[in-house]
Amino acid sequence: MIFREVEDRDLIAKARRGHVEAYNVLVSRWEKRVFNYLLRLVGEREDALDLSQDVFLKAYQNLKKLDDPAKFPGWLFRIAHNEAYSLLRKSKPEGEITVEPKMAESSGGLFPIESTLAVRSALERLSDDHREAVLLKIYQGFKFEEMAEILACPVSTVKSRLYTALDLLKQTLAPVNSGGAE
Amino acid sequence: MNCSTEVDLKAYIVDELARGERAAVEDHLRACPSCREELERLNLTRAALATLEEEEIPRRIAFVSDRVFEPRWWHTMWHSGPTMGFASAVVLAAAIVVHAAAPRPPAVQVSSGADATVVKELSELKAQRAADLAKFDQVLKATETRYEQQRQEDLATVQQAAEYYDKQFKRMEVASNEDYRQ
């Protein structure tokens, strides 16, 4: 992990000096994570792909503004968050909670499809803010402080959103939980 | 959950507690069946969320080596024409300075009684020097002309490149937007 961070910093330094190949490597490392975060946030594959493209373009254009290369992941997801919310604000009235799931089709996996579908549906039923808190913490592994920077809000807000989301998911996924446990 | 003790189980399961806090929670869990049940439910929820795997990105993000990421026209121009032109100007200026600062032989006064041979040799030397200077001026002018031509050609190339990249950038931007909006 430490070596990987050093490598990322080195790539960022090279990309800042105009090494496009260094940025290519950086993109290839992060594109899957950014795409999946955006996919689960906006719910449409093509939108997520468009947004991913925009995110990496903006990141490249603004790379010199990144003060600390070690903060690249949070900085990149901050851009992704802004891009996603620009789209969400256009497509939904403020504060609206998605009820009907509109997730992209599954690519398959090792776990029962019912469980995967239930999780997707449960995530889709959360508000955008609650869902994003789960995505950043559970799926992307950011710390509360990093999430606060990405979302530009206090840590207390981050915790509140995540805890509410976990309570809602716990209720929604209860049948799945009990089924899986038995 | 019936326990009245304030235990942050959610922070515990998302690994946001310091070592001492974790130990305190674990001590409490050993003595509190209610919190153990709640922790079990949270862990099951987290396990259910983990069944949702990351999807592969459907197509690669356009890298910086692609045209949409190519450097702006002014960047290209800065790194081609002006650099060449500036180098040419420096060389030309250096040649002029060297020519102006070159030591000239002191004027020689020849008495009327001097030997005819000496006078003749002096005349020949003067003629030779005049010829050399004329030749130098000729070379200098030719060099100036050549550098000026080169500079004009460089500028023309740069302007063409600038127009090309400007057009290409706009075209790719429009094409990219249209492609993703489909």
Boltz contact constraints between the chains, C-beta under 6 A:
constraints:
  - contact:
      token1: [A, 20]
      token2: [B, 64]
      max_distance: 6.0
  - contact:
      token1: [A, 20]
      token2: [B, 65]
      max_distance: 6.0
  - contact:
      token1: [A, 23]
      token2: [B, 64]
      max_distance: 6.0
  - contact:
      token1: [A, 24]
      token2: [B, 63]
      max_distance: 6.0
  - contact:
      token1: [A, 27]
      token2: [B, 61]
      max_distance: 6.0
  - contact:
      token1: [A, 27]
      token2: [B, 63]
      max_distance: 6.0
  - contact:
      token1: [A, 31]
      token2: [B, 57]
      max_distance: 6.0
  - contact:
      token1: [A, 31]
      token2: [B, 61]
      max_distance: 6.0
  - contact:
      token1: [A, 32]
      token2: [B, 57]
      max_distance: 6.0
  - contact:
      token1: [A, 35]
      token2: [B, 57]
      max_distance: 6.0
  - contact:
      token1: [A, 36]
      token2: [B, 54]
      max_distance: 6.0
  - contact:
      token1: [A, 36]
      token2: [B, 55]
      max_distance: 6.0
  - contact:
      token1: [A, 50]
      token2: [B, 180]
      max_distance: 6.0
  - contact:
      token1: [A, 52]
      token2: [B, 61]
      max_distance: 6.0
  - contact:
      token1: [A, 53]
      token2: [B, 61]
      max_distance: 6.0
  - contact:
      token1: [A, 56]
      token2: [B, 61]
      max_distance: 6.0
  - contact:
      token1: [A, 60]
      token2: [B, 64]
      max_distance: 6.0
  - contact:
      token1: [A, 107]
      token2: [B, 55]
      max_distance: 6.0
  - contact:
      token1: [A, 109]
      token2: [B, 53]
      max_distance: 6.0
  - contact:
      token1: [A, 111]
      token2: [B, 51]
      max_distance: 6.0
  - contact:
      token1: [A, 115]
      token2: [B, 51]
      max_distance: 6.0
  - contact:
      token1: [A, 116]
      token2: [B, 51]
      max_distance: 6.0
  - contact:
      token1: [A, 116]
      token2: [B, 52]
      max_distance: 6.0
  - contact:
      token1: [A, 119]
      token2: [B, 48]
      max_distance: 6.0
  - contact:
      token1: [A, 119]
      token2: [B, 49]
      max_distance: 6.0
  - contact:
      token1: [A, 119]
      token2: [B, 51]
      max_distance: 6.0
  - contact:
      token1: [A, 119]
      token2: [B, 52]
      max_distance: 6.0
  - contact:
      token1: [A, 137]
      token2: [B, 14]
      max_distance: 6.0
  - contact:
      token1: [A, 138]
      token2: [B, 49]
      max_distance: 6.0
  - contact:
      token1: [A, 144]
      token2: [B, 16]
      max_distance: 6.0
  - contact:
      token1: [A, 163]
      token2: [B, 10]
      max_distance: 6.0
  - contact:
      token1: [A, 166]
      token2: [B, 10]
      max_distance: 6.0
  - contact:
      token1: [A, 169]
      token2: [B, 45]
      max_distance: 6.0
  - contact:
      token1: [A, 170]
      token2: [B, 41]
      max_distance: 6.0
  - contact:
      token1: [A, 170]
      token2: [B, 45]
      max_distance: 6.0
  - contact:
      token1: [A, 173]
      token2: [B, 45]
      max_distance: 6.0
  - contact:
      token1: [A, 173]
      token2: [B, 48]
      max_distance: 6.0
  - contact:
      token1: [A, 176]
      token2: [B, 48]
      max_distance: 6.0
  - contact:
      token1: [A, 177]
      token2: [B, 44]
      max_distance: 6.0
  - contact:
      token1: [A, 177]
      token2: [B, 48]
      max_distance: 6.0
